[in-house]
Structures are given as structure tokens and as C-alpha cells.
Amino acid sequence: MAFSKNFAWGVATASYQIEGGTYEDDKGLSVWDVASATEGRVFEGHKGHVGCDHYHKWKEDVALMKELGIKAYRFSINWSRLIPDGTGKISEAGRNFYLNLFKELKNADIEPWVTLFHWDYPYALYKRGGWLNPESSDWFENYAKVCAELFGDYMENIILINEPECFVGLGHFTAGHAPFLKLPVRDVAQVAHNVLLACGKAEKILRKTVKHPVKIGTAQAYWPAIPATESKKDVEMAKKETFACHKDFGGPALWLDPLLKGEYPQDFLAWFKENGFIPPAEDMKIIRSLLDFCGLNTYSGNPVKDEEGKPVYLTPSPAVPKTDMRWNVYPTVMYYGPKFIFERYGLPVVYTEDGVALAEWKDLNGEINDDSRIDFLKRYLRELHRAAQEIPVEGYFYWTFYDNYEWTEGFSKKFGIVHFDPETLERTPKKSAWFYKKVIETNGEEALK
């Protein structure tokens, strides 16, 4: 039995990683534009100002998606391209770029899945305090309204934010990503709270402004605990650890409990209070949202077992495969992960990201025979299929369409099913692209053989 009849098969990208055109027209800068131009921030000084030149090659890219049988495309809107100062005047060039992209996708019969925010925060707003500014949620609400007014006719599936765990935790707590801050817990908790307020306000203004029903969700960086064995004790411990506070800003409960239950998890709340931050109770009604799906970005997980009621995390065996990101390949994350989410929140699951980075290059024949990526897809999709027999799973988006600018790793990490050459800008489908085309054509059955 294949996946559900209306299953969304697609690929995912992010605006900063592919668009380029950083200094063209009246586009404003983002925090990643500034980071990319700052010495020492990115691997070997790689620059993101050209990206994959999607700003100029969008028509070519959509045509290639159509050739490869892609049915759905998850992409993000660059806030600074659309509204150069973050608030105020709308860029005609930015507006036209996205309108043209929406229209081209429609003509190609590819369903757009729009992410409003994928980390490229307007630098003009960062200089005004960024997510720490009490007005930051209003800025985002206004941005969401502008997107709804301009592009609402083309939007049916909307992702509010991508991986707050990363742009909040890595960006403001550990200084691993833009804007590269190391703030005290109380300030990062305030940032997280403002992001949640932004989501709540945006969800409501989108439903009010778009003239037809839309499905709205978020995309979480989701690396759940997975049971070391299939024993009931280990499974329950893995579920408990997945949603627990580990004194960082990861974990789905911090983000989804407020949005879907209107309350913070007690362990996160206690950690915040210990550090001097108490979320205003009146804000929770604004934050609570009517989401339609839980978007999950999953690449790996953390094996755990129950030893006398305590969690014990396992060190991976040397035999466990590792990707070029040194992430462990644990296919069962695609079975237990969505089940844990559904059991807690009762919403359908969409895999908004999943993929693998491999150390690869064109061979002497100009081909990329990435059999390991095909094997990864088979292993992960088989486990997702197992989950889909038990809970509602509505889509899968491979990360990513083509090799792109992988944040602080520059162009060194290859996730794409299409090879991209940063010097020539040439796109070359890999062997996995043609495999994925068959997966889509057979609604997943090709991966189950």
C-alpha cells in the first residue's frame, strides 16, 4: 500500500540559500547577508550574495522541477527583499519576483508551500533590537499581512517560521548562526516568547486576510529521542525525552505547546523562572493558534533507553553510518518521531525537510551517481511509510532541490538531488533525482521495493 492519495511529494529550499541578488534592485540586507560578508563567519570565506542565482534563474529552476516530476515546492519569502527596511515601503522588484515565481509554479502544476520566515531576518530590524524588541511580533504580523495581500491568491499551504530552535537557540544563545549572539537565558527566553507571539498574530491575520481557506503550520527542527529497543519502557522513555527541557531552546514542546495548548511546558517554565523570565499570562491567548499540521524537519535522532526509570543516551556504534554533516543515519526516527508528535498534539504531520549531505562530485563522465542518497531515501521513506499506516502523514519534502549555500558551511555540504556548480551556475540532476521522480510517480512505492 502506497502513501495517501493526496500525499504531497516535493522538495524544499530557503530564500537566502538560493536566491542571490543580494545587492540588486532595492533589496534590504538581512542578518545572513551581513554574516556572509563578515570574515571568519563562513567556511573558507564562501559568500552567499549569488547563492544559486535563483533570482535570475527562477524560470529555469521551475522548468527543471517539472521535468523531474516535482509536485510541490516549499520555498521561503525573503522578508528583506519584499520589505527592504522590514516595515514600511514594499519593493516592487521583490513583489514582482515572487508573483512571477508563483505564476510559473501554477503554470507548471507545482503546488507552492510558502515559508514566511527562514532565518534571513531584516538587518534594519536587527539594528532596532531584532526579536528582543517588544514590537517585533507586530513587525512580523505586518509582514504576514503584506504577504497575504500580495500573494494570497496563490497560497494554500503556509509555514509561519522555519526551525525557531535554530535561529533562536543557535542565533541568540550559542552564537552558532546569525546574528551570532550569546545572550543570557532570560533574554533568549524573551526572544522565544516574542517569536511565539509573532506566530500567533500571523496565524490570525493570515486567516483574516487570505480570501480562501488555507492550511497553516510551522516547521520544527525535530531530532527526537528514539528508543534503543522496541520495548514499551524504552519507547515511553524516548517519548518523554523528546518533549523534555534539556536547558536549551531545542525540543518541540517549547514551541508547539504554547501554540497548540496555550501554555508553556512546566519544565521549560521552571527553567525560565530560575533565570528571571516570567511569560505574561495574557499573551498566551494571542500565541495559541489553530494550526492545521505539524511540519517536521528531521535528519537524525538520539537513541535512549530506560534504566531503572532514568534515561541513558547511547553512544553510536562505529558501524552506524554518518552523513557528511556527521549526523547519524537512524531511519527509525521517521517512524517514532511522527508518532510521538501525533500522540501529543493530534495534528497531521508533514515532513517539511529530510535529506542527506554526501561528500560527492561529478565523475569523469560528468555524472553524479549518488547511490548512498538513494539508499538513504529508501531507508527513511520506508520508516515514514510504516508510520503513515498508523497516523496521518500528509507530505514529504526532500531537502534540498539543488546543492546550495549551507549557512556557515558555505557550499561545502551537498544535500541536493541536483548538482550545482557555484562557478558556472550549472544545474545537473543526480542519479537520485531520477530515482525520486519514480518515487513521486508511484506515490512512494518505488522506495518500498
ZIUR-V310050 format. One record per backbone hydrogen bond with DSSP energy under -1.0 kcal/mol. CO is the residue of the C=O (numbers start at 1). NH is the residue of the N-H. Records with the same first field share a line. If there is no record, write none. Layout:
BEGIN
CO->NH, NH
END
This chain:
BEGIN
4->7
8->396
9->71, 72
10->398
11->74
12->401
14->18
15->19
17->405
18->52, 54
19->55
21->24
24->27
29->123
30->34
31->35
32->36
33->37
35->38
38->41
42->45
43->46
49->22
50->53
53->56, 57
57->61
58->62
59->63
60->64
61->65
62->66
63->67
64->68
65->70
66->69
71->111
72->11
73->113
74->13
75->115
78->82
79->83
80->28
82->91
83->86
91->95
92->96
93->97
94->98
95->99
96->100
97->101
98->102
99->103
100->104
101->105
102->106
103->107
104->108
105->110
106->109
111->73
113->75
114->159
115->77
117->162
119->121
121->31
122->126
123->127
125->128, 130
126->129
129->132
130->133
133->136
135->139
136->140
137->141
138->142
139->143
140->144
141->145
142->146
143->147
144->148
145->149
146->150
147->151
148->152
151->154
156->215
157->114
158->217
159->116
161->219
163->166, 167
164->168
166->170, 171
168->172
169->173, 174
170->176, 177
171->181
172->183
177->180
181->175
184->188
185->189
186->190
187->191
188->192
189->193
190->194
191->195
192->196
193->197
194->198
195->199
196->200
197->201
198->202
199->203
200->204
201->205
202->206
203->207
204->208
205->209
206->210
215->158
216->292
217->160
218->295
219->163
220->222, 297
224->302
226->304
231->235
232->236
233->237
234->238
235->239
236->240
237->241
238->242
239->243
252->256
253->257
256->260
257->261
259->289
265->269
266->270
267->271
268->272
269->273
270->274
272->277
273->276
280->283
281->284
283->287
284->288
289->291
294->350
295->220
296->353
297->222
302->226
303->314
304->228
305->312
307->310
310->307
312->305
317->320
321->329
323->326
327->323
330->333
331->334
332->335, 336
333->337
335->339
336->340
337->341
338->342
339->343
340->344
341->345
342->346
348->294
349->394
350->296, 352
351->397
353->298
354->399
357->324
363->366
367->363
368->370, 431
369->371
370->374
371->375
372->376
373->377
374->378
375->379
376->380
377->381
378->382
379->383
380->384
381->385
382->386
383->387
384->388
387->390, 391
392->349
394->8
395->351
396->10
398->12
400->417
401->417, 418
405->407
406->409
407->410
408->43
409->412
410->406
414->358
417->430
418->403
419->428
421->425
426->421
428->419
430->434
431->435
432->436
433->437
434->438
435->439
436->440
437->441
438->442
439->444
440->443
442->445
443->3
444->447
445->448
END
